[in-house]
């Protein structure tokens, strides 16, 4: 689907940069790599031909904390290439949105937190000293969760701005 709208070369480059793969039954696997460039986990999501997620197949992480795996931001490894920490970071909820953002606006580092509750105290530490724009999903849960995190992110030394690009949309 992304190749149809954004082109083969651009999509393949983004998939390489973000370490996106394919699993059984054409599921997409978004590999989570931390700041130290070590794989932390993989998240498997199945999409329909129109690019929307198959709601009847819930996304899931491939490995558990009991197996010694954790969670970080999707795309977090890209922060390690920005040594002067001057590139603005755009945080979205979904991995697919981060990929699309990186193709359409490549001057930013695009990260995904994986869900509206994915901006945890532990994960945000890697963003200290950076400028971060938060782009919530167009639903009440996403907006409220991101809004609640702005004060703690600022307290953690993150220059944070909440940007709601479509406040008239809900759902």
N, C-alpha and C positions, 0 to 999 in steps of 0.2 A: 504494500500500500504506500509506504513512504517513498519508495523508488518511483512510483507513478507520479507523485506530486512534486518531489524534490530532486529527482534524478539519481541515477545509479552511482556516479562518482562521488557525489556529495554524501549520500547515505552510507556508502561503503566506508568512506573516510571517517565519518562520525562513528560508525559501528566499530571500526578498528580503534579509534581513540578512546571509546568508552568500554571496549571489550564486551560487545554484545554478541551473543551466539544463538544457536538454534537447538532446541531439544526435540524429544520425541513428539510426533504428531504436529510438527511445525510450531511448537510453542517457542516463544522468545525467552532467552535467558539473559538477564541483565546481571553481569558480574560486578560485584561491589569490591573495589580495591581501595585500601586506606591510603593515608598520606604517605606512609612509608612504602607504598607500591606493593603491598602484600594483599593477596586475595582474602577477603573477609567472609564473603558469602556469595550466593547467587540467588536471584529471585526469578521464578518461572511464571510467565504470564502468557495466556493464550488469547490471540486476537482473531477477529473475524476478518473477512476479505475487505471490509470497508474501513479497517483501522481501529474499530471500537473493540474494547475488551469483551471477551465472552463472559458474561456475568454468571453463567451457570458453572464455570470452572474458576474457583477462587485462586488468586495468586498465592504463591507460597515460597518461603525461603527453603533452599535446598538442604541447609545444614542447621543444626541447633546449637545453642550455647552448651548443652550437655556434651556435644561432640567436640567442643573446643572452638567453636566459631562464634563470631559476634556480628555486630552491625555497625556500619558507618554510613556516610552519605554516598549516594550513587554519584560517581564522578569525582570523589574526594581526591583521588590520586592526581588529578589535574592541578590541584593547588600546589603540589610539590614542584611543578615546572615554572611557577610564577615566583621566582626567588625574591623579587623586590616587593611582592605583596601589593602591587598597585592595580592589578586587574580587578575590576568590579565583579563580584559574585552575584549571580541571580539564582535564587533558591525557589524551586517549584516542588510540587508534591510528587508528580509522576515521572518515572524514568523516561517514558515516551516524550513528555513535554521537554525534558532536559535535552534530549537528542534533537528535537525539532528546533529548540532555541539555539543550540550550538550551530546548527546549519544556517538558520536565518539571521542570527546576530552573533557571529563568531568572535567579536571583539570582547565578549564577556566570558567568564567561566560559568557554565551552567551546571548546577547540582540539583539532585532530587533527594528529598528526605524520606520518600517511600510511602508516606501517608500524612494526614493532617496532624497526627501526633508524633511525627518523626523528628521534630526539633527538640531532642532531649538535651539535658544539661551536659551529659557526657559527650555527645556528638558535636555540640556547638563549640567546644574548646578549640577545635582546629581552625575556627574562623576568627579568633582573637586578632585584633589589629586590622581587620579588613573592612571594606565597605560591602555591605550585603543588602540587596533588594529582595524582599520577600513577595512572591507572587502566589497568593492562595488560589485554590480552585474556586470556581464560581458556585459555592454552596455555603450554607451557614456554618457547617462544621469546620471547613477549611478556614474561613474568614475568622471565626472565633478563636480557633487554635493558634493561628499565626499572630493574631492581635494580642493574645495572652503572653506570647513569647517575646515580644518586642522589648519590654522592660528588662527581662532577665538577660537578653542578648546584649543590650546596651550596657548593663551592669558588668557583663563579662568582657567588655572592651571591644564590642563589635558595633561599628557604625551602621545601624539598621534602619531601613525604611520599608514600610508596608505599602505596597502598590496594588490596588485593586483595579484592574484594567476594565472590568465590566460590572460595576456595582448594580446595574439594573438587572443582571442575570442572576437566577437562583436555581441551581440544580443542574 
